[in-house]
Structures are given as C-alpha cells and as structure tokens.
Amino acid sequence: MAAFLGMRGDGDWVTNQRPENWRQMIMLLYPNGSAPLTAILSMLGAESTDDPTYHWWTKDLPAQGGAVTNVFTDAGLSAAAATSEYAVNVTLYFQLAEAVADEFREGHQAMAQKGSDYNFAYVGKVTDVVKNGASSYIALRLLEAVTSTYPIDSTDFLDVIGNMNPEGATMPNAIAYDPVEFFNYTQIFRTPLSITRTARKTRLRTGDGYQEAKREALELHAIEMEKAFMFSVRSTGTGSNGKPERSTWGLRDFILTNATSNVSNYQTSPGFGGVSWTAAAGGIKWLNEKLEIIFRHGSNEKLGLIGNQGLLGLNRLAQADASINITPLTVSYGIRVLQWITPFGTLFLKTHPLMSHRQALRRDCMIIEPDKLKYRYIDDTFFVSDPQDRKNRNNSRDGTEEEFITEAGMELHHPKAFGYLSGLGLDGTTSA
C-alpha cells in the first residue's frame, strides 16, 4: 500500500517485523486508538536535539505584490491620477508600504488591479522603486492604454506578473527573501507504574498483573503526549524542585498564533448569524469558504483530526447536499479514515477519541499535514526498569516501581497549510 501523507514504508507491518521504538509499538498496538497523532508521528521524520530549545526556519511563497494606497502622475506624489485616459508609455506612480515595495525591482512586469474585477487589469513595466516608509512608490510605465471605463486611480493592488529585459542589458538587481524563524521546547513526559511483590505473584483471571500495568502505563504515556502535542502552549519556568521546567508548543496554539485566517467557528462566523447548519447558505457555504483558504497553501491532501459530533455535522451536510461524498478508507498501517474530495483538495478525516471524549472539542476539526511535522527529541520514549531484586535491595520497598520517560517536542512547518475549524453541526448565532 502506498505511503499515507508522508509516512515511511510500504504501509503495512511485514510479518515478524519488530517496531524500532516504543512509539512505533504504539502504532502497532493502537493504529486507531487514543493517540493517532503520536502513532502517525512515529512513522514520520524524527531528529534528535542536543538542547531543550530548538529552532527551525521556513519560507513561504513570496507575495510579489501588495496593497496600493494612491496613484499619482508625478514622482513627488503630489498630483493624483484622475479618471481620465492614459496612453501607452505614460509613467504612473503607485504609492504603497515599504514592505510592499520590497517585492518589486526595476524590470518587473506588474499589473494594476482592483478587487476581484477581472476586467480591471493594466500591465506596465517597473522603471523605478523608491523606498521611503509609507511614501514608498513604484514607477510603472504603461504597456497598454488606460480607459476611463476602468479608471486607474481606483487601483488597490499591484502584482508582479513577470519581468522583461532588453537585449544586451546588464544583470538586474536581485531580490532575496529571509526565512522566518520558529522555536519550540522539549517537554519531559514521565508515566510511572507501581506494583507490589505480592501482586506480581498473584494469579489473575484477567492475565498477568504486571504486564497489564506496563501496557496501561505505555498507553497513558502516549495519551498524555498526544494531548500536549495537540493542545499545549509553549512555556518555560522553574519546577518545584528548583530545576527548569518546560512545556512544548502544541498544534492548536501554533495554528491560532500563526494562521489566524485559517481559524473559524461557524456559530460566530460573520455572515452566518441565524443561518441553519444544513441550509444551502449555511454549513456547506462556510466550509467551502474556509477550506479554500486552508488549501491555498501546502499539499492538496490534508488530514483532519475531528470530534465525533463534528463528523456527525458533516454527515448531516452529506445527507442534505448530494455533492458531498465522504467514503471510508483504510490506509497505511491499518489506519482507518474517511476520504472527502472537496473542490480544493482531498481531506482525510480521522475521528480523534480524545477530542470526542471532551464536550468542548467534539465539534472541532484540526486540519494538518503530517509531513510538515517533525518529532524532535532529547530522549525518545524509553522504559526505566526497577534495578532492585531479592539480592540487591537498597531500601525497604516491597514491590516494583518503573516508568516510561520521553523528552520531546514537535517541529511544525508552514502554519498556513494548517487550519482549525469549530462549531461543526451547530446553527449560527452571531448577528449577520
């Protein structure tokens, strides 16, 4: 089976294949269990770190354009452009922010635009770029005539559409883009298990008591890591023992902080006040608008971790709108998902037990691209066995105390490729 959303391997556990670490053991035992994100991460890229604070850098697609403040006919920005016609080769001056001016250079072709009006499109060649704060401007020599039907003084956006150069010209100036720096912390996770000597020796109808305690500890360890990777906020401080204590940056806060346009709640979304979820102008319209934004960046395949009530809300839409087709699918390593082919890309839906378990999260959907996540660890999950035995006791404890330990966090790339939607299945409440 083909790899699923960047997961390594051929998609199946080969006969007698041994998981390479405890996290892959979680995947083997619980591919559809309480920690699907942790399980999926075990089959994605991982990298050790030698410091609890680690950094990474990302680059988005360059904007190559931006908002226009005013249009003038002179470089002094004193004579405003009129609604009149302008002939080919006339130079106009487009005032804009300095950050927008950084996107242009001499020799660029640029197109003046207004809103979403496709008829409003005037192309010219950039002949000068002046950077002076809010008074920065782009000098544009028109390559086509301007008509009074679409007056150029109402331009609100200038976009790079290419570059043009004369024969035998010298090399133009270069534009370079700096990457954006992010950082995160590793978090220390510890899950102990304790069993008395007598309990270990006692025969139970439910099986070996010690092995069950160990299995349960591993599952709880995975669940608590899962919750932190999803919902933790990044913090650092001092623990009760006077030593450093850190929490890692989880997906939800990462998305809310860095991709605000990709976050929405149907109940409070402007324009949907009082609109029923299943109405033609309700949930399906809202989802199409939000998914279009989320799918603008990154892959055309994404994974949605969703609560059971949120999935029920999507099912209600599918029953009301025949254009929605959500089908079950089993992908790599036995993971079961639902496939929704939207107009903008494929969204694989995975019901998340920990979201379904909490009332506040049951109608939420966290949309991610797993291959843009990297597991970073100082120490990957390991088991600390009790060194004591009958011949080597250093205290009076009559039993076994052991634990699972992980010190790790996530590296999260390109937040604009992610999204967080909530209120799925509920009617709009905010006034339109």
C-alpha positions in Angstrom: 0.0 0.0 0.0 1.3 3.5 -0.8 2.6 5.7 1.9 -0.1 7.9 3.6 0.6 11.6 4.0 4.3 11.2 4.2 4.5 8.1 6.5 7.5 5.9 5.8 7.5 2.4 4.5 5.2 0.4 2.3 2.2 1.0 4.5 1.9 -2.4 6.2 3.7 -4.3 9.0 5.7 -7.1 7.4 5.4 -10.5 9.0 7.6 -10.7 12.1 8.6 -7.1 11.7 9.7 -5.6 15.1 8.9 -1.9 15.8 12.0 0.1 16.1 11.0 2.0 19.2 8.2 2.4 21.8 6.3 5.0 19.7 6.2 2.6 16.8 4.9 0.0 19.3 2.1 2.4 20.0 1.3 2.4 16.2 1.4 -1.4 16.0 -0.9 -1.8 19.0 -3.2 1.1 18.6 -3.3 2.3 14.9 -6.9 3.5 15.5 -6.6 4.1 19.3 -6.4 7.1 21.6 -3.2 8.6 20.2 -3.4 8.6 16.4 -1.2 11.7 16.1 1.6 10.1 18.2 1.2 6.9 16.3 1.5 8.7 12.9 4.4 10.7 14.1 6.3 7.5 14.9 6.3 6.7 11.2 7.4 10.2 10.1 10.7 12.0 10.3 12.4 12.4 13.6 15.5 14.2 14.7 17.4 14.3 17.9 18.3 17.7 19.5 21.1 18.4 21.9 19.3 21.3 23.6 15.8 21.6 25.1 15.3 24.7 23.0 15.5 24.1 19.3 15.0 26.3 16.2 13.9 26.0 12.6 13.3 28.3 9.7 10.6 28.3 7.0 9.9 30.3 3.8 6.5 31.0 2.4 5.8 31.6 -1.3 6.8 35.3 -1.9 3.9 37.7 -2.0 5.2 39.5 -5.1 2.6 42.2 -4.7 0.6 44.2 -2.3 -1.9 46.9 -1.5 -1.8 50.3 -3.2 -2.6 53.4 -1.2 -2.8 56.0 -4.0 -1.9 56.6 -7.7 -0.1 59.7 -8.8 1.2 61.2 -12.1 4.4 62.6 -10.6 7.4 61.2 -8.5 6.7 63.8 -5.8 3.3 62.1 -5.1 1.5 65.5 -5.3 -0.6 65.2 -8.5 -3.2 62.5 -8.0 -4.2 60.4 -11.0 -7.6 61.2 -12.5 -10.3 59.1 -14.0 -9.1 60.1 -17.5 -7.5 58.0 -20.1 -3.7 57.4 -20.2 -1.7 56.4 -23.3 0.9 53.7 -23.7 4.3 54.6 -22.3 2.9 57.1 -19.7 4.5 56.6 -16.3 2.3 56.5 -13.2 3.4 56.3 -9.6 1.8 53.8 -7.2 2.2 54.7 -3.5 2.4 51.7 -1.2 4.0 50.5 2.0 7.8 50.0 2.1 7.3 46.3 2.8 5.3 46.0 -0.4 7.9 48.0 -2.4 10.5 45.4 -1.3 8.7 42.9 -3.5 9.5 44.9 -6.7 12.6 45.7 -8.8 13.3 47.6 -12.0 12.4 45.4 -14.9 9.5 43.6 -13.3 6.2 43.5 -15.2 3.4 44.5 -12.9 -0.4 44.5 -13.2 -2.6 47.1 -11.5 -5.8 45.6 -10.2 -9.0 46.5 -8.4 -10.6 44.0 -6.0 -11.9 40.9 -7.8 -12.9 42.7 -11.0 -11.1 40.7 -13.8 -11.8 43.5 -16.3 -9.6 45.9 -14.3 -6.1 44.8 -15.3 -3.5 47.2 -16.6 0.0 46.0 -17.3 3.2 48.0 -17.2 7.0 47.8 -16.7 8.6 48.9 -13.4 11.1 51.6 -14.1 11.9 52.7 -10.6 11.4 51.6 -7.0 11.7 54.2 -4.2 11.6 53.0 -0.6 10.5 55.7 1.9 8.2 54.3 4.6 4.6 55.0 3.9 5.6 57.2 1.0 7.3 54.4 -1.0 6.3 54.1 -4.6 6.6 52.0 -7.7 7.1 53.9 -11.1 5.2 51.9 -13.7 5.4 52.7 -17.5 2.2 51.6 -19.1 2.4 48.9 -21.7 -1.3 49.3 -22.6 -3.6 52.3 -22.7 -5.9 53.1 -19.7 -9.5 53.8 -20.4 -12.0 55.9 -18.4 -14.3 52.9 -18.2 -11.9 51.4 -15.6 -10.1 54.4 -14.2 -6.6 53.5 -12.9 -6.9 55.9 -10.0 -9.0 53.3 -8.2 -6.3 50.7 -8.3 -6.0 48.9 -4.9 -3.4 46.2 -5.7 -0.2 45.9 -7.7 1.0 42.4 -8.7 4.3 41.2 -10.2 3.4 39.1 -13.3 6.9 38.6 -14.8 10.0 40.5 -15.8 11.1 42.0 -19.2 14.6 42.9 -20.3 16.2 44.5 -23.4 18.8 42.7 -25.5 22.3 43.1 -24.2 21.3 44.6 -20.9 23.3 44.3 -17.7 22.1 41.9 -14.9 19.2 43.4 -12.9 19.2 43.8 -9.1 18.3 40.7 -7.1 15.6 40.3 -4.5 16.2 37.9 -1.6 13.8 36.7 1.0 14.7 36.0 4.6 13.3 32.8 6.2 11.0 33.1 9.3 12.5 31.7 12.5 10.4 29.5 14.8 11.4 27.7 18.0 10.0 25.2 20.5 10.9 23.4 23.7 11.1 19.8 24.5 8.8 18.6 27.3 9.6 15.9 29.8 6.9 13.2 30.0 7.0 10.6 32.8 4.4 7.9 33.4 5.2 5.6 36.4 3.8 2.2 37.2 3.9 0.5 40.6 3.1 -3.0 41.7 3.8 -4.8 44.9 5.8 -8.1 45.0 2.7 -9.9 46.2 0.5 -8.5 43.3 3.1 -9.6 40.8 2.9 -13.2 42.1 -0.9 -13.3 42.3 -2.6 -15.2 39.5 -5.4 -13.1 38.0 -8.2 -14.2 35.7 -7.6 -11.1 33.6 -3.9 -12.0 32.9 -0.5 -11.0 34.3 -1.0 -8.0 36.6 2.5 -6.6 35.9 2.2 -6.8 32.1 -1.2 -5.1 32.3 0.2 -2.3 34.4 3.0 -1.9 31.9 0.7 -1.9 29.0 -1.6 0.6 30.7 1.4 2.9 31.5 2.5 2.9 27.9 -1.0 3.8 26.7 -1.3 6.6 29.3 2.1 7.9 28.3 1.0 8.1 24.7 -2.3 9.7 25.5 -0.7 12.5 27.6 2.0 13.1 24.9 -0.8 13.2 22.4 -2.7 15.9 24.3 0.4 18.0 24.8 1.3 17.8 21.1 -2.2 18.9 20.2 -3.2 21.4 22.9 -0.1 22.5 24.9 1.2 26.1 24.9 4.9 26.9 24.8 6.2 27.9 28.2 9.3 27.8 30.3 9.8 28.2 34.1 11.1 26.6 37.3 9.7 23.4 38.8 9.0 22.8 42.5 12.5 21.3 42.8 14.2 24.5 41.6 15.1 23.0 38.2 14.0 24.2 34.7 10.5 23.0 33.6 9.2 23.4 30.0 6.0 22.8 28.0 6.1 22.2 24.3 4.2 24.2 21.6 1.1 22.2 20.6 -0.6 22.3 17.2 -3.8 24.2 18.2 -1.9 27.2 19.7 0.6 27.1 16.8 -2.2 27.4 14.3 -4.2 30.0 16.3 -1.0 32.1 16.6 0.4 31.8 13.1 -2.5 31.2 10.8 -5.4 33.3 12.1 -7.2 33.4 8.7 -7.4 29.6 8.8 -9.3 29.5 12.1 -13.1 29.8 12.3 -16.1 28.9 14.4 -19.3 28.5 12.4 -21.5 29.8 15.2 -19.7 33.1 15.5 -18.5 33.5 11.9 -19.7 36.8 10.3 -22.4 36.4 7.7 -23.8 33.2 9.2 -25.8 34.6 12.1 -29.1 32.7 12.5 -28.3 30.5 9.5 -29.1 26.8 9.9 -26.1 24.4 9.6 -27.9 22.4 6.9 -29.1 25.4 4.9 -27.8 26.0 1.4 -26.2 29.2 2.6 -25.1 27.6 5.9 -22.5 25.0 6.8 -21.6 23.9 3.3 -21.0 27.5 2.2 -18.9 28.2 5.3 -16.8 25.0 4.8 -16.2 25.8 1.2 -15.0 29.3 2.1 -12.7 28.1 4.9 -11.3 25.1 3.1 -10.5 27.2 0.1 -8.3 29.4 2.3 -6.7 26.4 4.1 -5.9 24.6 0.8 -4.3 27.7 -0.7 -1.0 26.6 0.9 0.8 23.3 1.1 -0.4 20.0 -0.3 -3.7 19.1 -1.9 -4.0 16.3 0.6 -4.6 17.1 4.3 -5.6 15.2 7.5 -8.5 16.4 9.7 -8.5 15.2 13.3 -12.1 15.6 14.2 -14.5 15.0 17.1 -17.5 12.7 16.7 -20.1 15.5 16.8 -18.1 17.3 14.2 -18.2 14.3 12.0 -21.9 13.9 12.6 -22.3 17.5 11.5 -20.5 16.7 8.2 -22.7 13.6 7.8 -25.8 15.8 8.1 -24.5 18.0 5.4 -23.8 15.0 3.2 -27.5 13.9 3.7 -28.7 17.4 2.8 -26.3 18.0 -0.1 -25.7 15.2 -2.7 -22.5 16.9 -3.8 -20.7 15.9 -0.6 -19.4 12.3 -0.8 -17.5 11.0 2.2 -16.2 7.5 1.9 -14.4 5.1 4.3 -10.8 4.1 3.5 -8.1 2.0 5.2 -4.6 3.4 4.5 -1.1 2.7 5.7 -0.5 0.6 8.9 -4.2 -0.2 9.2 -5.3 3.4 9.9 -9.0 3.9 9.1 -10.0 7.3 7.7 -12.8 8.9 5.8 -12.0 10.5 2.5 -13.7 13.7 1.4 -12.8 15.0 -2.0 -13.5 18.7 -1.8 -13.3 21.2 -4.7 -9.9 22.3 -3.4 -8.2 19.1 -2.4 -8.6 15.8 -0.5 -9.4 15.9 3.2 -8.8 12.7 5.1 -10.9 12.7 8.2 -9.8 10.8 11.3 -12.1 10.7 14.3 -9.9 11.5 17.3 -11.0 9.7 20.5 -9.5 12.4 22.8 -11.5 15.1 21.0 -14.7 13.0 21.1 -14.2 12.5 24.9 -14.3 16.2 25.7 -17.5 18.1 25.2 -15.7 21.3 24.3 -13.8 19.6 21.4 -16.4 17.2 20.0 -17.4 19.7 17.2 -13.8 20.7 16.3 -11.6 19.7 13.4 -7.8 20.2 13.4 -6.5 20.2 9.8 -2.8 19.3 9.4 -0.3 18.0 7.0 1.7 15.3 8.9 4.7 15.5 6.7 5.2 19.1 7.8 5.6 17.9 11.4 8.9 16.5 12.8 9.3 14.8 16.1 12.3 16.3 18.0 13.7 14.5 21.0 16.5 14.7 23.5 15.5 11.2 24.6 12.9 9.2 22.7 10.5 7.1 24.7 12.4 4.6 26.9 11.5 2.3 29.8 13.2 2.5 33.1 13.1 -0.9 34.8 13.4 -1.4 38.6 17.1 -2.3 39.3 16.1 -4.0 42.6 15.8 -7.7 43.1 15.8 -10.0 46.1 19.6 -9.9 46.4 20.0 -6.2 45.8 17.6 -4.1 47.9 18.7 -0.6 48.9 15.5 0.3 50.8 12.6 -1.3 52.4 10.2 -1.1 49.5 8.5 -4.4 48.8 7.5 -4.0 45.2 8.4 -2.8 41.7 8.4 0.9 40.6 9.2 1.6 37.0 8.4 4.3 34.4 8.2 5.4 30.8 10.1 8.6 30.0 10.2 10.8 26.9 11.7 14.2 26.5 10.5 15.6 23.2 8.5 18.2 21.3 7.4 18.9 17.7 8.9 21.0 14.9 6.0 22.5 13.0 6.5 23.9 9.5 4.4 26.2 7.3 1.4 27.1 9.6 -0.6 28.5 6.7 -1.0 24.9 5.4 -3.0 24.0 8.6 -6.4 25.1 10.0 -8.7 24.8 12.9 -12.5 24.7 12.4 -15.1 24.5 15.2 -18.8 24.6 15.8 -19.4 21.9 13.1 -23.1 20.9 13.1 -24.4 23.9 15.1 -26.5 26.7 13.8 -25.1 30.2 13.5 -25.8 32.5 16.5 -23.9 35.8 15.8 -25.9 38.5 14.2 -25.1 38.7 10.5 
